[in-house]
């Protein structure tokens, strides 16, 4: 599966990535037997992986972030809990930052500081 924290992915996962982005951000292995690729240090340095307990009142993320992926987890919470979780996630987004949800999730009817820009993609006001 790769090691996401180290920016290592199976080469086939990057098939949809345009060639110009490959040239800029993807490093090929030295050994031709290896079937994985590594994301360049310049891009890796801009990404942080972390584990959160979504039920916590505060998320120890630090500085506001540009994008949050919260995919296919909200469906396990009731609506009031979903509202709380999404509000806390939105509070960690910088203005103009993006929240990405799973296709089976909906925030319709919630009072949130985001606007839909595509299906399951929301931008912070």
N, C-alpha and C positions, 0 to 999 in steps of 0.2 A: 504493500500500500504506500510505501514511502514514509518519510519523516517530515511532516509539515513544519515543525519547529525549526528544522535545519534547512528548509526550502528544497527538499529532495522529493521528487515525484516520478512515478512511472512515465516514461517518455510518451506513451500513447494518450495520457491525460491532457497533454498540451496540444493535441492535434487541432483543436478549434482556434488556437492562438495564432494571430496573423504573423507571417514570416518576419516582418520588420520588428515586432516585439520579441520574437525569438532571438534575433540577432542582438538586440539591446540587452535582454534580461535573462536569457537562458544559457547556461554553461553545459557543454557536452562532457561526458566522462572521458578520461584519458584512455581507459580500457574499452575496446570495442565490444567486449563481452557484457559489459554492464548495460542494463536496459532502463536506467533511470537518468534523470537530468537534475541539475541544481539551479535554483534561481540565483541570479547574481547578487553579490553582497550589497550593491547600491540599492537594489529593490528590497532585499531582505531586511535591511536596516530600517526601513520605513514601516514594517509590519510587526505587530506584537500579537502573540498568541497568549491567551490566558484562560483560566478556568474560573467561572463565577457560579455562586449559588444564587440563582435568580430569585429565591425567596428572601434573601438578605435585604434589609432596608437600604443599605448603601452598597454601591459597587466600587471596589478599590481600583479604578482604572487610571486615575490621575488626570492628565490633560485631556481636554475634549478631543474626540477622534473624528476622522473623516467618514468612516463607514463601520457599521455594525451588521454582522450576519447573525440572524437569530432565526434559523430555519427549522421548521418542523418540531418545535418544542412547545409553542403556545397552545397547541391543540390539546395538551394534557392538563391545562388549567381552566378553571371556570372563568366567566367573563370578568368579574371584579378583580381576580388575580391577574388576568391578562392585562387589564387596564393599568394596574400598578407596575407590572413588569415593564410594559412598553413605555410608560412614563419615565421610569428610572433609566431605561436604555436611551430614550430621547434626551434626557438630561445630560448624558455623557457625549452626545453628538455636538460638534461645533455647528454654528449656524451654516446652513448649506450642506451639511453632512447627510449621508444616506443611511437608511435603515432598510435592510433586505430581509424579507420574511419568506416562509415557505408557501408554496402554491395552495396548500390546503388551509392556510391561516387567513383570518380576516380581522381587521381592526375597524370595520364599519361601525359607525355609531359611537365610537370612542372620541372623547375630547382630547386630542393630542396636538402637539406643536409641529405637525408634519403635514405635507400635502403629497398625494399620490402623483408620481411622475410616470409610472408604468405599472403593469400588473405585479403586485407584491414588492414594488420599489417605492420608497417614500423619502422625501427630502425635508430636512428640518427647516422651519421658517427662520 
